[in-house]
Amino acid sequence: MPRRVLVVCLGNICRSPLGGAVLARRGGTSVEVRTAGLRDKWTGHGAHPMMTTAAAARGYDLSAHRGPQIDRDLIRWADTMLAMDRAVLKSVLSWRWCLVTLRMPVGLGLLGPGCAMR
């Protein structure tokens, strides 16, 4: 059974879509990846055009991405959660309902200039 990884950032239009694509490619059949954002402002939106272009230059297609907001169902689905920065990690860990649901490794992943998108 593949490991289920939830990649979380603020809006789910830049970092988490790319992080999810990188993890999915590198993990192959050993991982299933979903992404989510903390804010509902961009729920259902595609990846940011600049991120889509940057990802495409490295061979990652983000054109089909439509990001959900994080919720209990996504957290229950995941075996592992990867927060894209410390503020996101702090927010997730501060939610009372999340602490009851969270029974998984939670990590911090930083994806920015110079990241290993190769």
Residue frames as a rotation matrix with the C-alpha (Angstrom) as fourth column:
MET 1
0.581 0.814 0.000 0.00
0.814 -0.581 0.000 0.00
0.000 0.000 -1.000 0.00
PRO 2
-0.119 -0.674 0.729 1.46
0.597 -0.635 -0.490 3.39
0.794 0.377 0.478 -0.97
ARG 3
-0.540 -0.127 -0.832 2.26
0.766 -0.483 -0.424 6.04
-0.348 -0.867 0.358 1.64
ARG 4
0.346 0.740 0.577 -0.31
0.840 -0.518 0.162 8.87
0.419 0.428 -0.801 1.54
VAL 5
-0.576 -0.667 -0.473 1.32
0.782 -0.617 -0.082 12.30
-0.237 -0.417 0.877 1.79
LEU 6
0.648 0.744 0.166 -0.58
0.760 -0.647 -0.066 15.56
0.058 0.169 -0.984 2.22
VAL 7
-0.551 -0.823 0.138 1.42
0.826 -0.561 -0.052 18.64
0.121 0.086 0.989 1.16
VAL 8
0.522 0.809 -0.270 0.12
0.852 -0.510 0.121 21.86
-0.039 -0.293 -0.955 2.72
CYS 9
-0.756 -0.644 0.121 0.87
0.638 -0.765 -0.087 25.54
0.148 0.011 0.989 2.11
LEU 10
-0.769 0.435 -0.469 -1.03
-0.021 -0.750 -0.661 28.79
-0.639 -0.498 0.586 2.55
GLY 11
-0.132 0.757 -0.640 -3.00
-0.783 -0.475 -0.401 28.98
-0.607 0.449 0.655 -0.69
ASN 12
-0.027 0.015 1.000 -2.27
0.272 0.962 -0.007 25.73
-0.962 0.272 -0.030 -2.54
ILE 13
0.950 0.310 -0.028 -1.46
0.062 -0.276 -0.959 27.59
-0.305 0.910 -0.281 -5.74
CYS 14
0.528 -0.826 -0.198 2.37
-0.772 -0.370 -0.518 27.67
0.354 0.426 -0.832 -5.68
ARG 15
-0.370 -0.861 0.350 4.45
-0.927 0.316 -0.201 25.59
0.062 -0.399 -0.915 -3.29
SER 16
-0.197 0.287 0.937 2.19
-0.464 0.815 -0.347 22.66
-0.864 -0.503 -0.027 -2.49
PRO 17
0.865 0.487 -0.117 1.19
-0.336 0.391 -0.857 21.92
-0.372 0.781 0.502 -6.10
LEU 18
0.393 -0.803 -0.448 4.86
-0.703 0.051 -0.709 21.82
0.592 0.594 -0.544 -7.12
GLY 19
-0.454 -0.557 0.696 5.90
-0.882 0.390 -0.264 19.95
-0.124 -0.733 -0.668 -3.98
GLY 20
0.279 0.671 0.687 3.16
-0.453 0.723 -0.522 17.43
-0.847 -0.166 0.506 -4.62
ALA 21
0.906 0.044 -0.420 4.22
-0.417 0.253 -0.873 16.96
0.067 0.967 0.248 -8.23
VAL 22
-0.034 -0.995 -0.090 7.86
-0.851 0.077 -0.520 16.45
0.525 0.059 -0.849 -7.25
LEU 23
-0.414 -0.079 0.907 6.95
-0.755 0.587 -0.293 13.95
-0.509 -0.806 -0.303 -4.52
ALA 24
0.610 0.737 0.291 4.59
-0.410 0.607 -0.681 12.05
-0.678 0.296 0.673 -6.80
ARG 25
0.737 -0.384 -0.557 7.20
-0.528 0.189 -0.828 11.73
0.423 0.904 -0.064 -9.54
ARG 26
-0.281 -0.952 0.125 10.07
-0.811 0.166 -0.560 10.82
0.512 -0.259 -0.819 -7.25
GLY 27
-0.390 0.186 0.902 7.98
-0.741 0.519 -0.427 8.49
-0.547 -0.835 -0.064 -5.12
GLY 28
-0.801 0.099 -0.591 6.41
-0.439 0.574 0.691 6.66
0.408 0.813 -0.416 -8.06
THR 29
0.020 0.863 -0.505 4.00
-0.117 0.503 0.856 3.95
0.993 0.042 0.111 -7.02
SER 30
-0.450 -0.256 -0.856 5.20
0.737 0.435 -0.518 4.03
0.505 -0.863 -0.007 -3.41
VAL 31
-0.817 0.195 -0.543 3.36
0.275 -0.696 -0.664 7.32
-0.507 -0.691 0.515 -2.68
GLU 32
0.012 0.826 0.563 -0.01
0.910 -0.243 0.337 8.87
0.415 0.508 -0.755 -3.28
VAL 33
-0.825 -0.431 -0.366 0.10
0.538 -0.797 -0.273 12.66
-0.174 -0.422 0.890 -2.96
ARG 34
0.352 0.863 0.362 -2.60
0.853 -0.455 0.255 15.25
0.385 0.219 -0.897 -2.36
THR 35
-0.792 -0.585 0.174 -2.23
0.484 -0.776 -0.405 18.95
0.372 -0.236 0.898 -1.70
ALA 36
0.374 0.903 -0.210 -4.20
0.884 -0.279 0.376 21.47
0.281 -0.326 -0.903 0.33
GLY 37
-0.475 -0.456 0.753 -4.15
0.218 -0.889 -0.402 25.11
0.853 -0.027 0.521 1.36
LEU 38
-0.775 0.156 -0.612 -4.91
0.610 -0.070 -0.790 26.75
-0.166 -0.985 -0.041 4.69
ARG 39
-0.637 0.505 -0.582 -7.00
-0.298 -0.858 -0.418 29.55
-0.711 -0.093 0.697 3.22
ASP 40
-0.039 0.733 0.679 -10.22
0.639 0.541 -0.547 29.14
-0.768 0.413 -0.489 1.30
LYS 41
0.178 0.090 -0.980 -9.52
-0.382 -0.911 -0.153 32.21
-0.907 0.402 -0.128 -0.86
TRP 42
-0.347 -0.437 -0.830 -7.99
-0.926 0.021 0.377 30.08
-0.147 0.899 -0.412 -3.63
THR 43
-0.377 0.280 0.883 -10.03
-0.106 0.934 -0.341 26.89
-0.920 -0.222 -0.322 -3.19
GLY 44
0.506 0.598 0.622 -10.70
0.457 0.425 -0.781 25.37
-0.731 0.679 -0.058 -6.60
HIS 45
0.752 -0.299 -0.587 -8.19
-0.577 -0.729 -0.368 27.62
-0.318 0.616 -0.721 -8.35
GLY 46
0.839 -0.540 -0.067 -5.41
0.351 0.632 -0.691 26.39
0.415 0.556 0.720 -10.55
ALA 47
0.171 -0.882 -0.440 -1.73
0.902 -0.040 0.431 26.77
-0.397 -0.470 0.788 -9.78
HIS 48
0.466 -0.085 -0.881 -0.36
-0.075 -0.996 0.056 30.30
-0.882 0.040 -0.470 -10.16
PRO 49
1.000 -0.012 0.004 0.64
0.004 0.059 -0.998 30.97
0.012 0.998 0.059 -13.79
MET 50
0.356 -0.934 0.042 4.24
-0.876 -0.348 -0.333 31.80
0.326 0.082 -0.942 -12.82
MET 51
-0.146 -0.376 0.915 4.54
-0.701 0.692 0.172 28.53
-0.698 -0.617 -0.365 -10.89
THR 52
0.720 0.461 0.518 2.95
0.051 0.709 -0.703 26.61
-0.692 0.533 0.487 -13.75
THR 53
0.876 -0.441 -0.197 5.54
-0.342 -0.277 -0.898 28.08
0.341 0.854 -0.393 -16.13
ALA 54
0.020 -0.915 0.403 8.46
-0.997 -0.047 -0.057 27.45
0.071 -0.401 -0.913 -13.77
ALA 55
0.088 0.086 0.992 7.32
-0.431 0.901 -0.040 23.87
-0.898 -0.424 0.116 -13.14
ALA 56
0.936 0.313 0.161 6.85
0.017 0.418 -0.908 23.22
-0.352 0.853 0.386 -16.86
ALA 57
0.544 -0.809 -0.222 10.43
-0.755 -0.358 -0.549 24.35
0.365 0.466 -0.806 -17.49
ARG 58
-0.466 -0.697 0.545 11.49
-0.865 0.489 -0.113 21.45
-0.188 -0.524 -0.831 -15.23
GLY 59
-0.778 0.142 -0.612 9.07
-0.272 0.802 0.532 18.96
0.567 0.580 -0.585 -16.77
TYR 60
-0.804 0.553 -0.219 6.21
0.480 0.386 -0.788 19.15
-0.352 -0.738 -0.576 -14.24
ASP 61
-0.640 0.667 0.381 2.67
0.178 -0.354 0.918 19.74
0.747 0.656 0.108 -15.52
LEU 62
-0.870 0.338 -0.359 0.51
0.324 -0.157 -0.933 21.67
-0.372 -0.928 0.027 -13.04
SER 63
-0.867 0.497 -0.028 -2.21
-0.366 -0.597 0.714 22.59
0.338 0.630 0.699 -15.55
ALA 64
-0.168 0.853 -0.494 -4.81
0.172 0.519 0.837 20.22
0.971 0.056 -0.234 -14.07
HIS 65
-0.783 -0.220 -0.581 -4.26
0.581 0.073 -0.811 21.35
0.221 -0.973 0.071 -10.47
ARG 66
0.032 0.778 0.627 -7.35
-0.185 -0.612 0.769 22.58
0.982 -0.141 0.124 -8.60
GLY 67
-0.756 -0.630 -0.178 -6.56
0.055 0.210 -0.976 23.06
0.653 -0.748 -0.124 -4.96
PRO 68
0.381 0.868 -0.318 -8.79
0.445 0.130 0.886 22.19
0.811 -0.479 -0.336 -2.03
GLN 69
0.103 -0.262 0.960 -8.68
-0.798 -0.597 -0.078 23.77
0.594 -0.758 -0.270 1.41
ILE 70
-0.822 -0.451 -0.348 -7.37
-0.142 0.754 -0.641 21.52
0.552 -0.477 -0.684 4.16
ASP 71
0.163 0.889 0.428 -10.07
-0.873 -0.072 0.482 19.70
0.459 -0.453 0.764 6.09
ARG 72
0.109 -0.065 0.992 -10.60
-0.801 0.586 0.126 16.75
-0.589 -0.808 0.012 8.40
ASP 73
0.912 0.312 0.267 -11.12
-0.110 0.812 -0.574 14.32
-0.396 0.493 0.774 5.53
LEU 74
0.657 -0.737 -0.159 -7.78
-0.282 -0.045 -0.959 15.16
0.699 0.675 -0.237 3.94
ILE 75
-0.120 -0.715 0.689 -6.01
-0.964 -0.083 -0.253 14.88
0.239 -0.694 -0.679 7.28
ARG 76
0.367 0.324 0.872 -7.67
-0.587 0.808 -0.053 11.52
-0.722 -0.492 0.486 7.99
TRP 77
0.987 0.034 -0.156 -6.68
-0.151 0.512 -0.846 10.33
0.051 0.858 0.511 4.50
ALA 78
0.443 -0.896 -0.039 -2.97
-0.560 -0.243 -0.792 11.09
0.700 0.372 -0.609 4.97
ASP 79
0.678 -0.418 -0.605 -0.24
0.655 0.717 0.239 9.00
0.334 -0.558 0.759 6.58
THR 80
-0.293 -0.857 -0.423 2.17
0.892 -0.405 0.203 11.95
-0.345 -0.318 0.883 6.51
MET 81
0.860 0.500 0.097 1.73
0.504 -0.809 -0.303 15.70
-0.073 0.310 -0.948 6.27
LEU 82
-0.291 -0.949 0.121 4.38
0.954 -0.279 0.110 18.00
-0.070 0.147 0.987 4.83
ALA 83
0.732 0.463 -0.500 4.01
0.476 -0.873 -0.112 21.71
-0.488 -0.156 -0.859 5.70
MET 84
0.497 -0.517 0.697 5.76
0.748 -0.152 -0.646 24.02
0.440 0.842 0.311 3.25
ASP 85
-0.265 -0.668 0.696 6.90
-0.054 -0.710 -0.702 26.52
0.963 -0.224 0.152 5.89
ARG 86
-0.886 -0.192 -0.422 7.02
0.382 0.212 -0.899 27.04
0.263 -0.958 -0.114 9.65
ALA 87
-0.758 0.649 0.066 3.96
-0.625 -0.694 -0.358 29.30
-0.187 -0.312 0.932 9.71
VAL 88
0.003 0.747 -0.665 1.86
-0.733 0.454 0.507 26.65
0.680 0.486 0.549 8.00
LEU 89
-0.384 -0.225 -0.896 3.14
0.304 0.885 -0.353 23.98
0.872 -0.408 -0.271 10.37
LYS 90
-0.997 -0.013 -0.081 2.38
0.080 -0.363 -0.928 26.18
-0.017 -0.932 0.363 13.38
SER 91
-0.453 0.888 -0.075 -1.15
-0.888 -0.441 0.132 26.89
0.084 0.126 0.988 12.10
VAL 92
0.036 0.464 -0.885 -1.95
-0.383 0.825 0.417 23.23
0.923 0.324 0.207 11.53
LEU 93
-0.524 -0.330 -0.785 -0.61
0.494 0.634 -0.596 22.20
0.694 -0.700 -0.169 14.92
SER 94
-0.978 0.156 0.139 -2.64
-0.208 -0.667 -0.715 24.94
-0.019 -0.728 0.685 16.63
TRP 95
-0.244 0.950 -0.194 -6.01
-0.736 -0.051 0.675 23.61
0.632 0.308 0.712 15.47
ARG 96
-0.349 0.171 0.922 -7.71
-0.827 0.406 -0.388 21.81
-0.440 -0.898 0.000 18.33
TRP 97
0.709 0.691 0.141 -9.65
-0.532 0.656 -0.535 19.51
-0.462 0.304 0.833 15.97
CYS 98
0.540 -0.581 -0.609 -6.47
-0.567 0.284 -0.773 18.71
0.622 0.763 -0.176 14.08
LEU 99
-0.442 -0.768 0.464 -4.61
-0.865 0.227 -0.448 17.56
0.239 -0.599 -0.764 17.17
VAL 100
0.069 0.549 0.833 -7.31
-0.619 0.679 -0.396 14.97
-0.783 -0.488 0.387 17.81
THR 101
0.924 0.361 -0.127 -7.25
-0.297 0.468 -0.832 13.79
-0.241 0.807 0.539 14.20
LEU 102
0.429 -0.838 -0.337 -3.50
-0.775 -0.150 -0.614 13.94
0.465 0.524 -0.713 13.68
ARG 103
0.658 -0.302 0.690 -1.92
-0.289 0.745 0.602 10.55
-0.695 -0.595 0.403 14.19
MET 104
0.829 -0.372 0.419 0.88
0.547 0.377 -0.748 10.80
0.120 0.848 0.516 11.67
PRO 105
-0.234 -0.931 -0.278 4.35
0.861 -0.332 0.386 12.19
-0.452 -0.149 0.880 11.11
VAL 106
0.913 0.404 0.062 4.24
0.393 -0.825 -0.405 15.91
-0.112 0.394 -0.912 10.40
GLY 107
-0.034 -0.999 0.024 7.27
0.915 -0.022 0.402 17.46
-0.401 0.035 0.915 8.74
LEU 108
0.539 0.062 -0.840 8.53
-0.094 -0.987 -0.133 20.73
-0.837 0.150 -0.526 7.45
GLY 109
0.069 -0.500 0.863 9.52
0.928 0.350 0.128 21.02
-0.366 0.792 0.488 3.82
LEU 110
0.177 -0.077 -0.981 10.98
-0.078 -0.995 0.064 24.14
-0.981 0.065 -0.182 2.34
LEU 111
0.064 -0.078 0.995 10.54
0.937 0.347 -0.033 24.57
-0.343 0.935 0.095 -1.38
GLY 112
0.740 0.132 -0.660 11.95
0.018 -0.984 -0.176 27.69
-0.673 0.118 -0.730 -2.93
PRO 113
0.733 -0.510 -0.450 14.73
-0.650 -0.330 -0.685 28.98
0.201 0.794 -0.573 -5.14
GLY 114
-0.300 -0.947 -0.110 17.36
-0.901 0.320 -0.293 26.34
0.313 0.011 -0.950 -5.67
CYS 115
0.205 0.416 0.886 15.13
-0.706 0.690 -0.161 23.45
-0.678 -0.592 0.436 -4.68
ALA 116
-0.780 -0.550 0.298 15.73
-0.264 0.721 0.640 20.01
-0.568 0.421 -0.708 -6.15
MET 117
0.310 0.934 -0.180 13.10
-0.538 0.017 -0.843 20.10
-0.784 0.358 0.508 -8.92
ARG 118
-0.409 -0.597 -0.690 15.38
-0.891 0.098 0.443 18.27
-0.196 0.796 -0.572 -11.34
